[in-house]
Amino acid sequence: MRVIGVVALLALLGGRICADASGVPTQEPVASARDVAVVSGKVERLDPFSRTVTLRTAEGLQHTVYAGKELKAFDQLRSGDTVTVRISESIVVAVRPNAKMTAIEDNTVAARKGPDAGRADVMQQLRAVVRIESVEAATRVITYKTADNRNVMRQVADPRLLENLKRGDTIEITYTRERAIELTRNP
């Protein structure tokens, strides 16, 4: 199974129990792959050097997206514009009992050299071990604490990713973001 992953985040957690290198029982990683995700929001920040746009959704969630040179709409964007972005991304989540929380690790270079080498469309791959603070299944919102003591709230597109998650679980998240497929400035 091809696994593509970087942060931001969550994948299915049901699955078989296995053990990590220390012999501690863990759940088999679960992946959520979305060929296309659609995010709409107001532009908060533009970085022409890295060609990234940071936007905030109506729900208050923040997303940073890479827009390749082929997306000419990026060059016309201004702070405050409302946009819709279609991106390709995937998330892998694995429960890691008693694992030490880690800072975000950027594995982008390794991902490009891995089994799917040559995949220039992998824009970013991030990995971190975090602790679950709350899971709101009805709204599909999860809150987790990072190694640097920040609380992060994310809405999860795939509700199966929240199955079996509970407060206090330590999970490893691998999030892979590929380039934006389409960027549209809304009226």
N, C-alpha and C positions, 0 to 999 in steps of 0.2 A: 504494500500500500504506500503510495507516495504521500508524504506528509510535508505540507508547506506551513510555516508558522512564524509570527512576530508579535509584540505586545499590543496592548489595549484590550479583545480577549476571550471569551470562555467557550470551552468545548464540553461535549458530553462526558459524564463521569461514570455512568453505569459500566459495568464490565467485570472481567475476571480479576481476581486478586493475584498479584505476583509479588516479587520481592525486589528491593533495590540492592545496590552493591553491598550495603551493610547488613542485608538479610531482613530488614524491616519490611513487613507486608505493605504493599501499595496496590492501588487499583491500576489496572491497565489503562494507559492514556486513551483518551477519547478525542476525536477530532471533529471539528465542524468546518466544513469547507463550503464557502459560498462563492460560486463563480462570479457573481455580481452582487454587490451591496450598493444601495442607494442612500446617500446622505444629503440632506438639505439643511441649509442654515445660513447665518449671516457671517460674512467675512470679518474676522477680527484682526488677522495679521497676514501679510504677504511677504515672502522672502524670495526675491527674484534670483538670488545667487543659487539657492538650493531648489528653486522652483517649487516651493511648498506653499500651500494656503491653509491657514488655520481658521476653522469656522466653528460657530456655536449653534447647536440645534435649538428648536423651540422648547425642548425639554431641558435645556441648559447644559447638555453634554458637549464637550469640545473634541473636535477631530482635526488632525493635521494630515493633509493629503499631498502626495507628490504628483505634479502635472508635467509630463514630458513636453518636449519642444513641439511635438505634433499637435498639442492642444492650444491653439492660438487664442482661445478665450481667456487663458490665464493672463496674457499680456494686457488685456483690457480691464481686468478686475481692479477694484478699489476697495479699501476698507469700508465696511457698511453695506456692500452689495449683498444681495441674497442669491445663493447659487445652489445648484443640484449637481452632485458628483456621483458618478458610477465608478466603483473600484472593485478589484478582485482581491479577496483576502481569505485567510483561513486561520483557525485557532486550534491549538492542542492544549488540553488541560489534563493533568495527572495529579491525583491526590498523593502527597508525600508526607505521611505521618511523621511528626517530630523533626522534619527537615528544618534547617536553619534558613531564615528568610535571606534573600540575596538582593542586591541592587540589580537593576536592569542591565543585562549583558547584550551587546549588539553582536549578533552572529551572522550578519548579512554576508560578509565575505565568505565564511564557511558554507553558508547555504548555497551560494553561487558555485562553489567548488564541489559540492556534495553529489549524490547520485543523479541529480538533475542538472549537472554542470552545464553551463552555457545558457541558463535561464536568466537572461538579462532583465526579464520582467519582474524578478524579485527585487523590490526596491528597498525593503527593510525586513529584517528578522530580529525580533527581540525575545529575550527569555528572562523570566524572573520567578523567584519563589516568594509567595505572598500568603497572608493569613486572611481568611474570610471573616468579615465583621457582621455582615447580614446578607440574607437572600430574600428578595421579595418576588416570589414566583408569579403572583398576579400581574405585576407590572414588568416583570422580567428585568429587574434591576438588582445588581449585586454591588456590595461595597466591600473593599478589601484594604488591608493595611500593608504598606510597602516596608522594605528594610530601613528606609530613611524616615519612617514614622508618619508618612502621609496617608490619609484616607482617600481612596479613589472610588468613585461611583461610576459604573458603566451599565448601559442598557445592553441586554443580550438578545440578539436577533433570534437565535434558535433556543426555544424553551427547554429542549432536551439537555442543554448544557448545564442547566441548574439542577437537574435530577441528582439526588443524593448529596448535594452540597449543604453544609450546615456551618453555623458560626463556630469559629475555632479551627476549622480544617486548614491545613497547610497545603497549598497547591502550587504546582509548577505550571506556569503559563508560557506557551510559545506562540507568538503571534507573527504571522507573515503577511506583509502588505505588499501588494504588487502595484504597479502604476495605475493612475486614474485612466479609465477607458474613455470617459466622456466628462466634460465640464461644461455646464450650461449656466449662463447668467440669467436669472429670473427677472421678470418685469417688476 
